[in-house]
Amino acid sequence: MGGEGLLVFLLVGLIAGWLASMLVRGGGFGLVGDLVVGVIGAFIAGFLFPRLGISLGAGLIGQIIAAAIGAIILLVIIRAVKRA
């Protein structure tokens, strides 16, 4: 992955983490927290979606949506574990 690809990956992770934290928690985690949540969410979506036969396309918007859904899944699991 080149420098440009890494930058796009991090930008997608940042946007996805911010969206997920706003939807699930009602507020962001800060720059680094949103980035971490979004990047992990992208990995979750990359693992889960192909196994479920889900494809959101290869464009940037599809990547952001997929990563945000993965980040939401991550945050919901974390919230459930905290309550248990």
N, C-alpha and C positions, 0 to 999 in steps of 0.2 A: 504494500500500500504506500503510495507516494505521499508527499506532504499535503497536496491538495485533497486527496482522498481522506486522509486522517482529519483534516480540518472540517470537511463536510460531515464525517462521522461524528465528530465532537459537537458540531453545531446541531445536528439532528438529535443527538443525545441531550443536549442542553434544552432545546425546545420541547422535546418529548417529556423530559423530567419536570420541566416547569408546568406544562399542561397537566400532567398527572397529579402533581402536588397541589395544583389549584383545584382540581376536580375532587380529589379524595380528601385532602386535608384542609383545603380552604385557604392555603397560603403556601408560598414557596419555601424551599429549604436553603436558599442562598445559592450563589453561583456554583460552588463545588458540589453541594448536596444535590441540586437539580441535575447537574452533569452526571454524577454517579448513578442516580436513580434512572435517568434516561438511557445511559449506556447499558446498564444491567437489563433494563426493559427491552432494549433492542436485541440483546442476546436471548432473552426469554421468548420474544416474538419470533426471532429467527429459528429457534428450536421448536416452538409449539405450532406455529402456523402451517408449515409444510406437512406436519404429521396430521393436521386436521383438514388438509386440502384447501386452506385459505390463502388467497393471493390478493394483495392490494395493489399490485402493479409494481413497476420498477422505477417509478419516478420519485422525486424528492418528497412530494406530499404523501405518497403511499408509504414511504419509509418513516416519515414523521408520525403518521397515524399508527402504523404497526408498532413502532417503538413506544408511543404513548400508551397504547393498549397493553403492551408488555409491562410498562412501568406501573400502570394502574393495577394490573394483576399482582405485581410485587408489593405495592403499597397496601393492597387489601389483605394479602397474606401476612404482612408484617403487623397490620392492625389486629388481625384475628389472633395471632400468636401473642401479642401484648395483652389482649383481653383474657386469654386462657390462663 
